[in-house]
């Protein structure tokens, strides 16, 4: 046959072989056709009656059979009894496996499962059947042999949060991954997928094959290939798998469904997680199948999926399966309270709030007599303290499973009302009642009194009951590693994946928008303990790979903030920074990449760069929620002197305090133990929490306690003795306000680790009731409040502290009507922060006219001041200084690269159509073009110096400040990480628009790169270039989109690379065909629009920038991906395309930089086509 037909035949043969495991052939009466059902598609195959054979397109073993009527019947009987599915959950036994093992037709009764002949065939599920479905048998509704509902049959009992071992067999193995979720229900209920999604299990261990958790998908267990040498099988020749998963905290119940979900990977890979996961040998799926376009929600289509459910119990007591005894006939009465609030503003400007409350008592009806009740977390005489429903089994929750039939009390899901307020007493209250249901605390009251929750992105998403008390949500974490036991696998270039899971291992932009719409602020935290910790025994050192990459990393993080609609960033750095001093003997250097200077410069530069770039982003997109927020979350041990050395981290944060919006010190690492010692005590801890807190509020910041947010830990810090319950946290927050006669009465509030332990919002509801009392205090608004009840006369609300301390404003009346007008309009590195008015020492007297601002700021903060006096140049020769004022320019400019466009002050442009041939229109970094003489460079090269002294980044860069590593010799100057520049390159002045000194001399040029044989294209016609104006956001001149004309380094491949003889190198970014992106790019595959344009076994890829079309095409012989990830070059593209010298930090050739490069075939042999 022609080659194309042969390939088609082979493809069909493979398809049929693949289909054997679950094919169904159905004869259509009175016709010559069979119907083949394959997944979700139906195809017709004709029976050739003249030869009595099936079409050759069917299974090979049937090709030449003579099919009599009896033979046909025999074949179909055989097929019906030997249909092979894919797999099922065997321990604990799934509903379908129980039906297979225990089901029988006779004798028919109500306790015997309806028999299941194909327990491994449940490849329809999801939205159609949460527990899987085969034919008409839907295991959301397990049946008995009478066709009626089957009673639950508990297969296992586990404790809350236990690590459990789960076993699966596959009859046909198509790679992919398993995941498990759980949902507590009542007998006869059908679990919703939302309930399952709220309770994912976390993968802990692969018992048989040793796969590792995926840090980005921690509830996923990848499985090895079927042909792996170590794969194990059972006596029936089925593939065996055994994994350990951890049950979610807070989940319990007498009947819990455990959902197994298997997504195969032979047709396509579920998502890009497969591309990022570090597969052990023998696990790798076939990458050539590509990533799935979508995952069918019901399993009909590709990739093929399977669902099972097992019935388990999760309880603190595991024993028999008998239900608990019935509850008393009548539950205790429930009390509810209604409140009416009236707010008035007096002529003095003060605001008065009057609240009228009425109390009623009602009795919840007892559960039906058919619902035996149990007393666990709650019970018939023990209602849920947080107002949630108490289920039949004695657990608190808000879903129908808790509040529906058989609910014991609080069945409307509303909390009992607090008692009527008593007259004021001179002593502070010991606790505060939780806010009323639906109380929504947000971040709009001002820069104080926050309640901030960390949300682990591998953990379940917070519920509305939790979120309502939070002002900020911190997503933990963005990282640059993949998890590995003992030591994480660090990305050598400190690259952070662009897609950030919010919670439940999903991005969830809908929740981000929802929470921001509720007035919350959502920020991302970069770092965490997995990046590396300073404590003894920790081996992780992923921070080391980030040192020196501050510019790229800050750009990536700012892009993440922009793309995911976030409000700012937290730097969670718990690693070494002063090995030679304060951390001597406690934090040892772990690689040659680390030095104290690099770590300290990283902390300083990252904070500065993030502020500059976030302010620039704000000026471009009009962000209108204050300014983008930046914070750090240092450990308490890192903020005090030690070993006779001051804390460098403290000093850095003090220096960068204007860049910070607040600080979140962790007071839960055992150094301080406020939960046991109190805020101003010691004994269990080594130092008073008040000592550190005072130094932060008054020394790191400028007497600004509203910028210090006290850190608590709910239940993960037992190892340091630092867990605090809600009552302890409330007490600490009260003591902070009372300290030193109210010195910190207006403070930054509280944060806590972690939201998943704030069960039902019970912890946060209590804490926010204290924190919110001072909301808006930094706005200095005067309020008073009056409370009236139906049983008492009007009384003045009790102050939250003793009468000797100033009263705290009530939150219901202190909300500002608008944002303050004192938002800085210039870079925080050059403008002193506006002082915050401290809390009064005595009750204030209202002004006749309130000083509350009445309008929004006229403009958001800008990245740099509009008028700056530059520092004198630190170049080898004097640089002409202008006599006029310097104005920052951000106009788009023409050039061959962003660097050239900016440094040479190219022509202003709107699009590339405004530029000359070989130039494009670039969005450039801020510069002084138009304010300083235009420089004409002679053979410019990018400076290898990345840190210089100056009053600002633009000042240090524009006037080539003194190179530095930490400090500067000139008062008022700072060592700053700067963008790429032409410092040290020779230039002359084109014109002098302003009076200048006459002593100007050109700067001494740095040695230029030695002449080398340069590749030239075989024809001088550029193949492509930028087709639209680059975005004017801070791209840091990332070399992947850099110049169209460069001098490449010589190839380091084993064979000499022919050099083009003429023409410029032109960047190409067209889609290309290949079995992988790497192959398509490195071999300059065929240009394509879709995979239909490619040959068999190839797909159409969007590739990284390359020089295809400008350099000779390479034909590789058995290429292998290079193990070298950093190379020298004038740009990333240059370093990768011409296989620059491998490097770790610096390069020997002037003008070249050590670049992180994309995957490549460097070091593989090739020929020139």
N, C-alpha and C positions, 0 to 999 in steps of 0.2 A: 504494500500500500504506500501511497505517498507519505512523506515524513509527518505531515500534519495529521493525517488520519491515524497513523500509528500512535502518535502522541495522544490523540483523543481516545483511542482504544485503551491505551495504558491508563489514562486518567479514569475512564469508566470502570476499568477492572479494579483499580484501587478503591473507587467509590463503592463498588459492590462488595469488595472484601471488607471495607469498613462497615458496610451496612449489615453484614451477616449477624452481628451481635444483637440487633434489634429490628430486623426486617419482618414485615408481615405481608404475606401474599394472600389476596382475597380473590376468589374466582367470581366473575360477574355472570350470573345465570343467563342462558340463552344468548351468549355472545362468545367471541373467541378471545376475550381479553382477561388478563389478570390485572389487578390493581396493586401496585407496590407502595406501601406506606413507609416513607423514610423520613424520620423526624417530623417536620410539619408539612412536607410536600407530598403530593400524590402524583405518581406517574403511571401511565398505562403501558403494559407490555403485551404484545399479541402472541397468542398460542398458535404455532404453525401446525394446524390439524393434519396437513398432508404428511408430515413427518413425525407428528406427535412429540415434538420437542419444544422446549422453551427457547426463547430468543437467546442468542449467545451473550446478550448483555447481562444475563442473570448469572447466578453463582456457577462457578466452573464445574462443580461436581454434578450438575444437572444437565450439562451441555448435550450429552448424547443419549440420555435416558429415553426409552420408548414409553410414552405416557398413555397407558390404557386408563379407562375410567377408574379401575381399582387402584392403579398406580398413583393417579392423581389424588385419590382419597387418602392413600397411604402417605404420600408426600406431605399433604396438608396436615394430616394427623401428627406426623413427625415434627413439622414446623411448629404447630401449635403447642406441642409439649416441650420444645427445645428453644423457644424464644429466649435470647440472652439479653438481659438488661445490663446495667453497669455496676450497681452496688447498693449497699444498705448498711445501716448502723446495727451492729450486732451486740454491743455492750456499752451502755444499757440497751436492752432490746427495744427497737423501734416498734411502733404500733403495727406496721406492716410485717415485721419479722415475727412478732408475737402471733399474728394471724396465720403466718406460714407454719410456725412450729406448733401452736396450740389449737389452731382451727380444725374443725372436723364437721362433716355433714350429719353425722348420726352418733348419738341421739341429739336432735335439735333442741337447744334450750337457750335461755336468756343470758347465760354466763359464758358461753363458748363463742370465741371469735368466728366471724365469717371467714372461711378458709381463703388464704391468699396463695396462688400458685406462682406468682412472680414478684417476690419481695424486692427484687433489685431493679424493677422497671418503672419506678415513680419519677419519670422525667417530665412530668407536667406538674406545676405547683405555683409558688409565688402568689400572684394576685388571684389565681384560680383556686389554689389549695395550698395553704400555708404548710401543711404537713405532707404534701405530695398526693399524686393521683395517678392511677393506672386504669385505663378503660373507664368504667363507671364507678370504680371504687375510690372514693374520696376520703382520705384519712384525717381530714378535719372532723369527719363524722364516722368514727369506727362503728361497725355494725356487729351484731351477734348473728347466729345462724338463723334466727327468726326474722332477720332484716330490720331489727329494732336497734336503738342506741345501746352500745356496749358500755358497761360500767368501767370506771378507771381501774387500771391494774398497775400499781406502782412497781417499777422495776428496780429502783435503787433509792437510797436516802443519803444525802450529803449535808454537811454543815455549810452555813452561810460563808461565802468566800473561799470555800475549799478548792484545792487543786484536785481535779478528777481525771481519771483515765478513761478514754473513749476509744472504742475499737470499731473499725470499719473493714468490710471486705468489698473488693471490686471484682466483678466477673469479667469485665472488659475495661482495660486501663488506658485512659486517654489523658494522662498528666493533669495539670491544673492544681486546684487547691480546695481545702475544706475550711468551713467556718461554722461556728456554733453560736446560737443565741437562745435565750430562755424567756419564758413568760409565765407568771403565776395566774391561774384561772380557778374558777369553781367547776365542779363536775357538771358536764353538759354544755359548758361554754365553748365557743370557738375563739381562739386567740387571734388577735389582730397582728398584722405585720409590724405595726407601729409599736406594739408591746414588745415583740421580739427585738426590734431594732433598738429599743431603749435598754436592753440588757445583753449586750454582747459578751461572750466569754473571751478571755485573753489567752492566747497561745503561750505555753510555757516550755514544752519539751516534746521532741519527736523521740519516742521510746525506741523504735526499731532502726531508724535510719539517720538520726542526728541532724535534721534540718533545723535552722535557726529562726527565731522570730524576725519578722520584717518590722523595723522601727516605724515605718510609715503605715503599715497595715498589721498592727500587733494582734488582731484577732484572726489572722490568716495562717494556715499551715499548708505549705507547698508540699507536693508529693513527688517522689522520684519517678523516672521513666520506667516503663515496663521492662525494658531490656537491660536495666542496670544489673550488674553482676551480683549485687547484694540483695536484690529484691526477694522477699519471702512469700511463700504460698502455703495455703492450708491443704487439708487432705482432699478437698474438692477442686484443687488447682486454682483457687481464687487468690487474688493478691491481698496480702494482709497489711493493715496499717493500725498503729496505736499511737495516740497523742495524749498529752496531758494539757488540760486547759484549766484556767482559774475561773470559778463562778464569780459573777459580779457581787460586790458588797451591797448590802441593802436589799437583796432579793431573797425572799423566803416564802414558803407556802406549803400547804399539805398536798397540793397538786400543781406541779410546775411542768410545763412542756419544754423539753429540750429539743431545739430544732437543728438538724444537720443539713447543711447546704453544700453541695459539690458543684463547682463550675469547672468544666473540662477545658483543655487548652490545645486540643488537636486541630480544631477548626480555626480558632483565633484566640488571642490572649485577652483576658478580661479587661485589662487596663495597662497603663504604662508602669505600674508597680512591678510587672514582670521584667521590664527592661532595667529597672534600677536595683532589683534585689540581687544580692550576692549568692547565687545558687551554688551549693556544694556540688562536687563532681558527681555526675550521674543524674542530676535533677533537671538540667536545663531543658525547657520546652523548645520546640522548633520555632526559633524566632522568625523564620521566613513566613510563617502564617500571618504575622502582623497583629495589630491590636484591633479588637472587635469594634465595629462601628457603633454598636449598641448591645445591651444585654436584655433579651426578651424578659419582660416582667412575669410572664406565665410559663416560660421554658419552651415555648413553641418556636423553634428556629435555632440558630447557632449563636453562641456556643451551647452545647447540650448541657443541661443542668439536672440535678436530682435533689429532692427534698425528702426528709424523714422526720418524725417526731417520736421521742421517747417520753414516757410518763414517769416523773421522778418526784421525790419529796425533798425539800430543802428546809431543814429545821435544826434547832440547837439540840434536839433530842431525836435520835434515830432508833426506832425499835419496830414494833409491830405496825401493821397498816390499819388498825381499827380506828374509827373516828373518835374524837374526844367526847366526853359527856356533854349533855345539853346544858345550856346556861339557865340561870333563874328566869322565871316567867317575865319579870318586869325589870327593865334596865333603869338606872338612876335618871332623875330629871336632868334636862339640858337647859342651860341658860343662854339666851341671846340678847344682844344689845343693839339698839338703833341709835344713831347719832345724827343731829342736825347742826351744821356749822354755819355761823354768820360772821362775815368779816367786814369791819368798818375802818375807815381812816379818819383820824381826828385832825383838827386844824393844826395841831402841833407837828403833824407829819408822822406821828407814831401810829402803828396799826394794832387794832384790837380784834381778837377772835373770840367769839362766844360759842361754846359747844353745849348743846342740850342733849342729854341722853335719857333713854327710857329702857327699862329692863323688863323682860318677860321670861317666864319659865314654862317649858313644855316638856313633855315626856315622849321619848321616841318609842314607837311600838316595838315589842320584842320581835326577834326573828321568828319566822314561821316555825311551827313545831317540827317540820320536816328538815330543819337546818340545825343540826347539832353544832354547838358553838365551842370555841376553845379559847383559853386565856393564855396568850403569849405576850407579845409586845403591848397588846391591849386586850380587853375582854369585856364581858357583860357589865362589870362594875369598875372597869378601868379604861375610860375613853382615851383616845389618842390626845396627847397634850398639845399637839400642834394643830388640832382641829380637823385632821384627815379622818376619812371613814375607817371604821374598824370592821374588817372582813369576818366571815364566819370562822376563819381559822386563827383569828387573833392577831392580825397584822395590819399596819396602817398604810393607807394609800388613797388615791383619788380617782382611779379608773372605775369602770362599771363593775369590774371583778371585786372591788372593795365596797362600793357604794350601792350596788344593786341588791338583788334578792339575797337574803341571808346576812345582810349587813347588820352588825350588832348595835352600833350607835354612831352619832355624828353623821348620819347617812345622807345629809345634804352636802357633806364635804366642807361645812363651815365650822370654824373654831368656836369654842365657847367664849363668851365675852369676859373680859376682866371685870373684877368687882368695881363698884362705884368708887371714885377717888375719895380718899380721906383728907381731912384738913392737913395743911402743911406742918411739917415738923422741922426743927432746926438741924437735923442730921440728914445726910444724903441718903437716898433710897438704896437698898441693896440690890435691887434689880428693877427692870422695867418691863411692863407687859409688852408682848409682841404687837406690832402694828395690826390694824384691822385688816380683814381679808381684802385683797386687791390693792393694798398700799404699794405704790410704785415709786421706788427711790431711784432718782436718776442723777446724772452728772451735771445738770444745768444750774444747780444752785450756787456754784462758784468753786473756787480752788481751795476747798477744805472739806473736812468731814466725809471723806470717801469711804465706801465699803467695796473693796476690790476682791474679786474671786478669780483664782487661777482655774482654768479648765484644761484638763489633760486631753490632748486631741486623740488619744487612743481610748479614752473613756466615754461613757454614755453622755449624751447631750443633756445639759441641765433642763429641768422642767420649768414651766412658768411659775410654779410655787417657789422655786429657788431664785429665778432671775429677778422677780419683783423687788427683792431687797438689795440688789447689787447696783452700784453706780458705774462700775467698770468691770469688764470681763477681759482677762489676759489669756491668750491662747498659748498653751505650753506643749511643745516648743517647736521653733524652727531650728534645725540642726544641720550639720555638714558631715554626718556619718551614717553608716548602717550598723545596726546593732549586732554584736557578737559577744558570746559569753566570755567573761574575763577581760576582754579589751575590745572596744568598738573599732570598726573599720573606718578610719578617717578618710575623707576625700582630700586628696593631695593638693587640691586647688581651693579648698574651703568653699566649694560651691553648694548653695542651698537650693533644693528643688523649688521650682517656681510655684508649684501647687501645694498649698498648705492646708492639711485637714483641720477643721475646726473642732469637731468632736465625733465620736463614733467612727473615726477614720474616714470621714467624708468632709468635703470642702464646705458644704452648707451655706452658700451665699444668702439663701433665703433667711436663715437664722440671724446672720450678721445684719441684714437689712431690717429684720423685725426688731432686734434688740436696739439698734441705733434709732429706729423709729420710736422706741419707748423712752428715748433720752439717755440710753446707756452709751458708754464709750467702749469700743472693742479694740484692743491693741494686741500685737504679737510679741511674744517673748523669744529672743534668740539666745540659745545657750543651754543652760541646765547642767545637772551633774554628769550626764552622759558625755559631754564635751571634755570633761576633765575636772577633777576635784583636788583640792589641796590637802585632803586628809590622808593619813597614813594608809597604805595598802591600795590606793587607787592607781590604776595603770593607764587610764585614758589620757590622751594628750592631743585631742583634735584641735584645741586652741592653737597649738604650735603651728599648724598649717595655715592659720588665718593671719599670723603676724606678717606684716609687709603687704597684705592684700586688702588693706582697709578701704581703699578707694573702690575697688570692684565689689567688695562685700557690701559696703554701705549703699552702693548703687542698686545692687540686687535686692536688698531689703527695702529700700524706698520704692522700687518697682513693685514689690510684693504688697506694700501698703497701698499703693495707688490701685493696683489691679484688683485687690480684694476688698477695697472700700473700707479700710481700717482707719483708726484714729491715732495711731502712734506705735511706739516700740519700747520694749523693756529689754535691757541687757542683763542677762542672768549669768554673771561671771563668778564662778566659785573656785577658780584655778590659781596657779602660782602667779605672782607678780613681783616678789621680792625675796628670791631664794637666798641671796647673799646677806640680807638684812633681817627684817621682821620675821620672815618665814624660814629662817635658817634652821635646818634639822627637822623641819616639818613638811616641807614641800621640796622634793628633790627634782633637779633638772632631769627630764625624761627623754630628751632628744637633742641633737645638735642644733635643731631649729630654734630652740628656746634660749633667750637671754632675758634678764630682768629688764634691760632697756627696751627690747622689742615688745615685751608684755605691757610695760607702762606706756610706751608710745601707742600701742594698739588701743588701750582703754581711752587715752586722751584723744587720739585722732578719730576713733569711731564716734565718740560723742560729738566732737566738733563737726565732722563730715555729715553725720546724720542731721544735725540741726541745720547746717547750711543747705543741704539738699532737700530737706523737708520744707524749709521756708521757701525755697525756690519752687518746689512743687505747689505749695500753697499759692504763691503769686501767679502760677500758671493756671491752676484749676479753681481758684476762688473758694477753697475750703473755708467754711464759715462757722466752725465750732470751736472758737478760740484759736489756738495754734496746734499743729500736730504735736502730740505729747511724747516726750522722751523721759525715761526713768531708768534707774539701775535697781537691782535687788541684791545688794551685797550681804554676805553673812556677817553676823554681829562680830565674830572674831577678826574680821578683816578691817574693822573700823577703829580699832584701839591700838596704842603702842604695844610692842612686844619685843623681847630680846634687846631692850635698850634702843629700839628703832621706832620712829614714828611710822604710821601707816601711809605708804605711798598711795594706796588706793583712796584713802581719805583726802590726801592732798590733791590728787587728780580731780576728784569729784568737787572739791572746793574750788579749784581753778576753773572748772567747767560748769559751775553752779548756775550761771545764766543760761546755759543750754538745756538745763534740766527743768522739768515742770514739777516733779516731786521725786522722792526717794522712798524705796520700799525695803528697809533693812529687815533681815530675817532674824527675829528674836526667838528662834526655836532650834538652835544648834547645840544647846547644852551649856554654852558659855554664860548666857543669862537664862534664868528660869522664872520669869515673871508669874507664871501660873502657880508656882509653889511659893516663891518668895515675895510676890507682889511687885508692883512697878518700882518701888523705892526700897526694896529689901534685898538681902543676900543671905546665903546659907547653903542652899542647894546649888545655886549658880556661883560663878567665880567673880562676878561683878554685878553691880546694880544695873538694871535696865535703864533706870533714870539717868545714870551717868553717861551712857552712850547716847541716849535720846537727847539729852541737853547739849552735848557737843555737836550733834547733827543740826539741831534747831538753831543754835546760837553761834557756832563756829564754822561749820561747813556752809550753812546758809546764814543769812544776815538777820538773825532774830526772827526767823520765819518758821515756827512750828507747824504752820499749815502746809508745809511742804514735806513733812515727815509722816509717813504712813506706817503704823506699827504692824509688824507681821506676826500672825498666829498660825498654828498647825493643829488641825482637828484630830487626826488619828494616825498619821504616818510617821510620827516623831517619838514613838515610845523608846527607841534606842537612845535618844538624848534626854529622855525624861521631860519632854517639852510639849506633849499634847495638852490642849486646853479645851474644856467643854464650854458651852455657851455662857454659863454663869461666870466662869472664871474670866472669859474674854470681856464680858460686860464690866466686871470688877476692875480689870486692868484699864479699860478705856475710861472709866470714871476716875481712877487714880491719876491717870495722865492729866485729866482736866483739873483735878484738885491740887496737883503738885505745886509747891512753892507759891501758895496763895493764888492759884489760877494762872501761873505763868504760861501754861500750855492749854488754857481753856479753849482757845481756837486752834485746833490741831488738824493734821492731815487725815485723821480717821484710822481705818484698819484695813488690812488685807489678810487673806488666809489661803492656805493650801489644804484642801483642794475641793472644788465644787461637788464632786461625786460623793464626798463624805458629808455634805450638807443635806442630809436626807430630808426630803420634803420641804426644804427651806427652814427647818426648825432652828438650826444654829444661827443662820443669818437673820431670821426674824427677830430673835432676841437681841443680837448685837446691833442691828440697825436701829432698834428702838432707843439705844443709848447714843450711837454715833449721830443719828439724824437730829438730835436735840440742838446741835450747834451748827446745823447746815446754814451756809451763807454768812457765817460769822466774819469771814475775811472781807466781806463787803461793808462791814461796820454799820449795819442797818438796825435801828432801834425798834424793838417790838415789845408788846405785852400780851398776855393771854388770860382769858377768863373762862372758867368751866362752870356750867350750871347743870345740876341733875334734878330729876323730878322729885327726889326725896330730901335734898339738902338745899341750903341757900347758896348764893353765889360766893365762890371763894377764889382767892388768887392761887394760881398753880404753884406748886412747891418748886423751889429751885433745885437744880440737880446737884448742888454743892452746899456746904454750910454757909450761913449768912455772911461770914467774913469774906467769902469769895464772890466775885461778880457773877450775877445770874447769867445763864446761857439763854440766848434767844430761842424761842420756840420755832420749830421748823415750819409750822403751818403759816407763819406770818413773815418769815424773814427771806422769802424767795425774792431775789431782785427782779425788777421788771425788764431788765435788759443786761447785756454784757457791759462790764466796765470799759471806760474809754481809755484806760491806761495800758492797753495792750501795746507792747513794744512794736515800733514800726521799722526798726533797724536790726541788724544782726546782733544776737545776744553776745557775741564775742567782743563787740565794740561799744555796747551801751550798757550802763549799769542797770540792774533790775530795779523796778519800782518798789519801794519799801512797802511792806504790809503793815497796816495800823494794828498794833498789839491790842489784846483785850484790855478793857478799862480796869483800873484798880478799884473802882467803885461804880455803883450803878450809874450809867450815863444819863445826862439830861437831854431830852430831845431837842433838836434844833427847830427853829421856826420853819425852816425850809429843808426838806430832806435832801441829802447829798447824793442820793442814788442816781446813777447815770440814767438818762432817758433815751439814749440812742445807741445803736451798734457802732463799733469802730468804723471809721470812714474807709479804711482799707485794711486788708490782711497784712501780717508782717512780711517784709521783703527780706531776701536773702542777704543783702549787703546794704550798708548805708549809702544814701545817694550822694553824700559829700564826705570825702575822706582826705585827710592829710597824709600823704604817703611817707613811709620811712625812707631814709636815704638808702641808696643801693649799697649792697655789700659785695658787688662784683669786683674783680681785680682792678678795674679802672673806674673812674667816676662816671656815673650815668647822668645825663642831663636831667635836671629837675624842673618841672614846669612851675611857673609862677601863678598860674590860674588854678581853680579848684578842679579836682578830679571827679568825673561823673561816671558811674557804672553803666556800661552798655551791655545789652542782651540781644541786640538785633541779630537776625540770621545773616550769615556771611558766606561768600563764595570761596571755595578752595578745593584742593585735591584731597584734603582730609580735614577733619574738625580741627586738629592741631594747627595745620598750616593756615586755615581760614581765620583762626583766632589770633595766632601769633603775628601774622602779617597784616591783620586788620583788613581782610578781603572786602570786596564790594558788598554792600548791603543788598539782600535779595529776599524775594518772597518764595520763589521756587527755583529749581535748577535751570529753568528756561532763561533766567536772568543772568546766568553765569557763562563764562567762556568755555570753549571745548576743553574737555578733560577736567572740568571743575563741576562741583555740585553745591547745592545750597544746604548749609549745615545750621542746625541749632547749636550754638556755641556756649561754652561756660562764660560766666560774667567776666568782663574785661574793661580796660580803660581806653578802648579804641575811640578816637575823637577827642580825647583829653590829653593824650601824649603824642609826641611826634611819631609818624609812621616809620617803622623800621623795615629796611630792605636787607634780608639775610643773604649771606654768601655761604652756600653749601650747608644749610642748617641741619643739625641732628638733634634728636630728642635728648634732653639732659637725663643722665642716670641718677641724679639727686632728687629724692622724693620728699624730703623734709627740709624746710628753710625757715628762717626767722622773719617775722614781720608782725604788723599790727592786725592783719587779717590774711586770709588765704590769698585773696586777690592782690594784696599789697606784697606779700612774700613772693608770689609768683611773678608779678609784673615787673618788680624791681630786683628780682634775683637775689633775695636775701641770703644771709650767711647760712651755709649748710649746717645742720644741727642734728643731734640725736635726742636731746632732752631739754636743755635750757639754752637761753640766749643771753648774750653779754650786754645788749642794749636794754635799758629799762623800758618797760611798756611793750616789749616784743615777746612773742610766744613762738615756740617751735611748732610749726604747723605742717600737716600733710597736704601737699599741693598737687594740683592737676598737672598733666604732661605739659612741657614747655620747651622753649629753645634756649634756655639759659646756658651761657658759655659758648654759644655760637656767634660767629662774627657777623656784624651788621653795620650799615650806615643809615643816616637819617635822610629820608626823601624830602621832607619839608619841615619848616619850623613855624607852626601857626602861632606860637606864643613865645615871649622872650625867654631865652634859655641861656645858661652859662656858656661861655665860649671855650671852656676847657674840655669839652666832651671828646673822648677817644673811644674808638671801637673796642669792644670787649675782646679779651684774648680767646681765640677759638680753641675748642677742645680738639684733640686729634680725631680725624675722620676715619671711617672704616677703610681698610686697605682695599685697593682695587681688586676685584675678583671677576672671574669670567661670569657674566650675567646672562641668565636665560632670557631670550628674546622670542616673541611670538613669530611664527613663520609668516604671518601677514600682519600688517599694522592696523587692522580693523578691529576696534573694540567690539566684544561680543555683547556686553551689557554693562550697566552701571546703575547707580541709584536712580529709581524712576520717580521718586517723590521726595519731598523735603523731609529730612530727618526730623524727628520730634525734638523740640527745644528743651527737653528735660535733661537732667544731668546724666549723660551716658558715660562719663569719664573717659571719653575717647577710646572706648573698648576696641581693641585691635581687630576684632572680627569684622568690623564694618569700616576698617581704616583705608589707607591710601590706595588709589588706583595705580600709582607708579611708585615702586619701591626697588631697592637694590637687594635682591635675595641673597641669603647665605648659601654657600655651596651645599649640594646635597650630601647627606651622610649615609645614603643608601650604599650597599656594597658595590654598585656599579655607577659609573660616572653618568650624571644627568646631562644630556645635551642642553645647551643654553640657546635660547632664542637669539636670533641675530638682529632683529629690528622690532620696533613697536613697544608699546607700554604693556604692563601687566594689568589686566582688567578683572575686577571681581565678578564672579559669576554666581548667581543664586537660583538658577533654574531647577525645577524638579527633574530628577534623573532616575532611570531604571536600574534595579539591582536586587540581589537577594537580601541585602541589608542596606541601611543608610551609609554605613562605612564603605561598603564595596561600591555602591553607586557613586559616591563622591570621589574616592581615591582612584577609581578606574575611569572617571568621567563618562559614566554610563549614558545611554541614549536619553535625550530630552523627552519629557512626557508630560501629559496633562492628567492622565489617570492610569491605573494599572492595566487597562485595556490596551494601552500603547506598548506594553512591555512583553517580552517573551515569557514562555512558560517557566515558572519558578522564580520570576522576578516581579517586583512591585514598584510602583511609582512613589518615590520618597521626596519629601522636602529636605534638602541637604544644607549643611553648614556652608558658609561662604568659601569659595575656592577659586582657583585660577584656570579652570577648565576652559579651553579655547584659546588661552594665552600661552600655555606651555605644551610641549609635546605630550601626547597621550601615552601613558605607561601601561604596559601589559605585564601583570605580575605572575610569578610562578609560585604557586602555593603560598599566598600571602598570609601573614599572621599579624594580629593587632600588636602594635608596639607596647612594651611594658613601661616605656618612658613617658611621663605625663608632663614634664616641664622641660622646655627647650629655649635656647636663645634665639632672638630675632628682633627685627625692627617692629614687628607686630605679631599677633597670634597667628595670623594667616601666613606670614612670612616664615615664622618659626616652624609651623606645621608643614607647609608645602615644600620647603627645602630642607626639612629635617635638620634643624639647627642643633648646635652643640647641647647635649644634656646638661642640666644645671640644677642647682638647689636654691641658690640665692642671687649670685651675681654672674655676669658674663665677662669674658676676657676681651671681646671686641667692642670698641667704643661705639656708642649709639645703639647697642643691642641691649635688650632687657630679658630677664628670665621670665618666660611666659608659661602659663598653664595652657596646654594645647588640647584640642579635641582628639578623639581616637583617630588613629592613623596607621598606615602600613610602613612607617619608617623602619629601616633595617630589613625589609623584605626585598628579595631580588626581583628585578623587572627588566623588561626590554622596551624599547621605544617602537611604537607602531608606525 
